Amino acid sequence: MSVKPRISVIIPYRNHENFLEQAVRSAAEQIYRPLEIIIADDASDIPAREVIDPSTYAVPVRIFRREKHRGVSAARNLGMEKARGDYLAFLDADDCWSPRHLADF
């Protein structure tokens, strides 16, 4: 019997408030649901907590914010530090996945 891996989705976020909700929803509505979605807020002008409500998704959404802008690589690293999954999947805040993106993992 094969056990499917637990996947943490990491979304680095900085000033993409018009797209963030769509990105999170596309990750949360995967056929194979991730363990968690982590938003790594890199000192956005409008914090991620003001853009989305983590409690509205079927998957746990965790938000971590840096107060000083350090760039997308640092945001990804922050997400990696906080992740609990066996594997990591990266999704940009201004992008979306098709529902089967994680299904064939």
N, C-alpha and C positions, 0 to 999 in steps of 0.2 A: 504494500500500500504506500503510495507516494503522498507526502505531506507538502502542501503548497507553502511557499515561503511567505513570511510576513513582510510587507513592503511599507516603508515610510516614504511619503511623497513630500519633497521639499520644494517650496516656492519662495525664491528670493523676491522681495517686493521693495520697490522704491518708486513712488509717484506714478503708479499705474492704476489709480483708483477707479478709472472707468472700465477696466478689464478684470480686476481681481476677482470679483464675484463669479464671473463666467469661468475663470481658470479653476477656482476652488470647486465649483459645481461639477466641472468636467472630471475632476479627480475623484470627487465623492460619489459620482454616479457610474463608476466603473462596474462592468459585469463581475470582475474579480475585485472586490473592495480592498483598498489598502488598510493597513492597521491604523494609520493616522495620516493627517496632513499637517505639515509644519509650515507656517508662514514666517519667514525670517525678514522682518521689517528693518530695512537699512536706513533708519532716520528719515522716513518719508515725511513730506510736509503735512499730509493727512494720514495719520496712523492707521494701520490695518484694522485695529479694533473699532475705528469710527466708520469703516467701509463695510465690514461684514459682521454678522453675528455668528460666532462659532457654534452656538447651540442649535442652529437651524439645519445642520447637515447630519446625515446618517452615519458619518464617520467622524471620529474625534478630530477637531481642528484645534491646534495649539499655535499660539502666536508669541513670538519672541521679538523684542524690539531693541535695537541699538540706538542710543541717543546721538551718536556721532556717525556720520556717513563714512563708510570704509570700503564700499564697492561691492559688486556682485559676488566676487570670489569669497570675500569675508562673510557675506550673508549666507552663501552656500555652506561655508565651514561652520557657521553658527547652527544652521539646520542639522548638519551632520553630527555635531556635538550633542544635540538634543534628541536625535532620532533613537527609537527603540526597536525598529524593524531589523530583520535579517538582511534586507537589501534596501537600497536607496534608489528612488526615481526622482529625477529633477524635472520640474515644469516651470517655465518662465511665467511671470505674473500677467503677461500680455498674450498668452497662448492658451490653447485648449486641446484636449485629447478626445479622440473618438472613444466610444464606450468600451471597445475591446482592447484598448492600448495595453492594459496589464493582464489581460485574460490568458495570453499564450506564454506567459513568463515561465 
